[in-house]
Amino acid sequence: MENGSFNNLPEESAEDLYENAPFGYVSFLADGTIFKINKTLLNLLGYKKEEVVQQKKIQTLFGIGGRIYFETHFFPLIRMQGFVKEVNFDLVKKDGSVFPALLNVNQLSASKPGIFSYRTSVIDITDRKKFEKVLVESKEKAEKATRAKAEFLSTISHEIRTPLNAIVGIGNLLHKTSLNDLQKEYARILQLSSENLLELVNNLLDLSKLDAQKVKLEERVFSLKNLLEVLIHSFKIRAAEKNIELKTEFPEGLPDHLLGDPVKLNQVLTNLLGNAIKFTGKGFVKLEIDLQKSEKEKVGLQFSVSDTGIGVPADKLEAIFQEFSQASYDVNLEFGGTGLGLTISQKLLQMHGSELKVESEEGKGSKFSFFLEYKLSNMAPEDHRRTRVNEVMAQSGAKILVVDDNLTNLFIISQYLQEWKLDHTTVNSGAAAIDAIKKKHYDIVLMDLHMPKMDGYETSTRIGELEPNNKPVIIALSASGRGDVSLKMSRAGISVYVPKPFDPAELQDIILHFLNENSKDKPGEIAVSSTNPDTKPSPDNLSTEDGKGAFSLTRLLQVSNQNPDILQKLLRNSLNSVQRFKEEFTDAATQSDSEKLDDLIHKNKMNLHYIQAEKLADAVESYRKLLEDSEAHQRDLPNKKQEILHEFEKIISGLKAIKREDLS
Amino acid sequence: MESKTTSPLKRNNVKIFGKGTQPMLFAHGYGCDQNMWRYVYPAFEKDYKIILFDHTGAGNSDETQYSFEKYDTLEGYTEDLLEICEELGLQEVILVAHSVSSMIAVLAANKEPQRFSRLILIGPSPRYINDGDYQGGFNREDIDSLIEALNSNYLGWAANMAPVIMGNGEKPELGQELTNSFCRTNPEIAKHFAKVTFLSDNRQDLASVEIPTLVMQCSEDVIAPKEVGEYVHKNIKNSSFSLLKATGHCPNLSAPEETVEIMKEFLQKSPAA
C-alpha cells in the first residue's frame, strides 16, 4: 500500500462508535432519569430518542418485579460501590413485549459534586437465556435419569438379595450333608460363588446408595476395641484357611470409646483386610494403627493394612480406586470380585474428609492406609476380659421385649433369644408392648414396624414418652429397606434397624453392642462365638408330594436350626396362618375390597416368605392389581380367584401332610 | 447434645462505635445490609453511640443461624433486634429503621416500649399489597413477579448461573473480583425475606406505638408511596411526618444530607425524656 493512503479513509467518530456499538448504552441520573441513550438500545426497545431522553426513568423500562428489585437491591448497590456487574433484568419494549438483558452499570465522573450519573451497557441475552434453559433442563434430565438408574439398581439388588440369601443358605446346608468328594467340591464352588455374588450385589447396592448420596455419616459412641476384636476374629479364620498370618500392631493407650461411625469404619477395614487376604498367597497380612494425634477431646488415627501379596503395578495404582476396575483382567479371572470394594472404601473415607492411600510394589505387597479423626467419648473406658458372647449376654441380666404381630416371627426371634440365654418377653401388638413397658423396665425392645392399629413407629414414640430418662434401646425389625435408620425411625427413637429376614449373628452383634454400652459395670471382652452348634443333616426331600412347587421348607429349616421340635411348631404356625389367610382372602375377594387385600398381603408377607410360597404371593398380588384395574380385566377375576384358592389348598394339604418323622 | 447458641452480636454482625452514650440503633431494609447507613451515621458519631447490624441472612450475619421457620414472620427479626438490645444493655434507644425494618421497629417498640425513646421510620409501609380501601401500592401478582425477578435476576448473573449449570464445586473463572461486593445475600434467603416482607400486614400494630416517632417519606417512592407514609403517620399517635425532596426508596443513600438534617431536627425538637 502506498504511503499516506490511510489518510483518505473516512474518519470514525466516537459518537458513531457509541451510537452503533454492539451493546445498548443508556445513561441516567441518580433518580433514574435517562439523559442519553444510543441507537442500538433504541432499536432494541422500539422507542424514538425523543420518547426516552428526559422523558423516562430507567426503572420504567423494567417490569414491576424488576422495579422493586431496582429500588431495593440495584440502586443501593450502584450508590455504594459505584458499579454493578451483570444483573439480569427483563426489559419491556415499547410494544409491551419483554426480552432478557444483562446490565452492567458504571458511575460517571461527577460534573458537579453531589450530582451522580451512571452509564449502563445493555446486552440482549435472549439467545443465552435459551441455551441456559436447555442446558439446565438437560442437566436436570440427566440427573433424574441417573437417580432413576440408581433407584433401579437399588431395587433390583434388593430383589436379587432375597433369593441369593436362600442360595447361600442352602449351600451351607448342603455342605453339612454327607457328600462324596466330587459333590463336596461342587458344593464348595456353589457356596463360594454364591457368597461372591452376594457380596457383589451388596457392593452394588452400597455404591448406588453412595452415588445417590443416600449414605449419611452417623455419630455415636462405639468401642474401637470391640470393633477390632470382632473384625480380627473373623479374619483370623479366613487367614488361617490360606495359611497366612494375620498380624496386628496397636499402640499403647489406643483409645477405646470414640464418637463416630463404626459401621463405615468396619466396612472399610473389612474391605481392606478381605482384599489383603484374597491377594496374598503366602506371608502375612498386617493391620496397624498408629496414634498420630492425641488431644484432650479428639484423636487422630492412622490405619494401615499391609500384605505380602501380589501387589499393584505402579501404572495401575490410580485405576484401582475407580469403579469396576481391577489391576488387570487376569486378576479378575484369578481372584474374582468386582473391584468395587476399594471404590466404596474411598467414597466412605471421602465422606469423612479423608482419603485412602496406597503404596505398592508388584510381587512384593501392598499397603493401604488412611487417617481418621474421632472425638473421644467421655464415657469411662471398659475393662475388657475375654469371655464368650453368650456368657456376656447371659450375665448382662438384660430384659428384652419382642414386639411383632406375626406369631411366626415372634417365635423365631424368641428361639434365638433363648439360645443366647437372654431374658425376654414377647407381645403381639403395640398396645401390649406399652402395657408390658408400664409393668417393668426393659433394656432392649425388638420392634416390628408394620403392625395393625399401632405401628412400630407409634409404639416406639410412646415408649420413649413413658420412660424419658431410662429409655430402652429400640431395635427395629422390618422387611423393607436395608439397614439405614430413616429420619422417621430416629424421630420415633429407634436406634438401629435390622432388615428382615435378619441375620442372627448380626442381630446378636447389635444386641451385644447395646448390652456393652448399657453395662459398663459388667466388664467382659467379646469374641463372637463360632456359629451354629452341630446340626442334624436335613431331610432330603423338603416339600411333600402334595405341595410340590407351591412351597418349600428350606427357609424354615434354616431358621429352626434344624431342630425338629422348633420346626414342627413353625409348621403349625404356618399352617394356621395360611388357613386364616385363605378365609380372609375369600372374604376380601367376594367384597372386591382391594384395600383390605393390600393389608392382608402385607400381614402375610413374612409367613409366605418363610414357607417360600412365592407363587401364591405373586398370584394374590396380581389379583389385587386386577381389582384396582379398569373393568376391562375384571372378567378374569373369577378364574384367577379359583387359581389362588387351588394354590392355597395345595399348600394347606402339603403342610398337613408333613409327618413328625419327616423332620428329623 | 445441645448446640451452643451463638451470641446475637456475632449472629447479626453487630458493630458499635461513636463517642456519645445514648444508643442509636440502625436497622437496614430489605435488599441490603448495614452498609446502607454509611453516609448517614457519621453525622451522629460525635453525639451518640452508634450500633449497626445485619439482619440474620443478610450481609455478614451468620447465615447458618437462618431458619425458614423463625424468619417466616417479622417477629423472628424482632426477636433478634431485642436480643441485641438486651445483650448490650441498651436503654433510651433511638431506633432508626429503613423500609421493612420500620415494621420490625414497630413490633419491637410494642414488645419492649421501655427500651426505646424514639423511632425514626424511613419509607415505612405496614402493608405493601392493596386491600379494599387501603392502597399499599402493589397487587399480589406484583409480588409474585418480584419473586420471579429474584429467581433469575440475581446479582452477578454469570457468577450465579455458572454454579447452577456447572455444579457447586466448579468455581467459575469469571472475574470474581468484579462481582458485587455489597449486600450479598443467599438467593434462597433473599426470596424468603421478600415474601415475608411484602406479604406482611402490620396495620394493626401501629396504634399501639406510644413512642415519639418520625415518619420520613420520599417523593416518588414506588415501594412505599406517599399515601402509605401518611397512613402510618395517621395511625401512630405520637408521630410527626416529613416529606423529603429525595426520590426513590433509599434517601439514606440518594440524599444523605437531607436525611441527616431531618433526623437531627426531629431529635432536637423532642429531646430525650
Interface residues (C-beta under 8 A of the other chain):
Chain A: A30 D31 G32 Q59 G63 I64 G65 G66 R67 I68 Y69 E71 T72 H73 F75 P76 L77 R79 M80 Q81 V84 K85 E86 V87 N88 F89 D90 P100 L102 E132 L135 V136 K139
Chain B: G29 Y30 G31 C32 N35 M36 R38 S99 F138 D142 D144 S145 L146 I147 E148 A149 L150 S152 N153 Y154 L155 G156 W157 A158 A159 M161 V164 I165 G175 L178 T179 N180 S181 F182 C183 F198 E220 D221 V222 I223 T247 G248 H249 C250 L253 S254
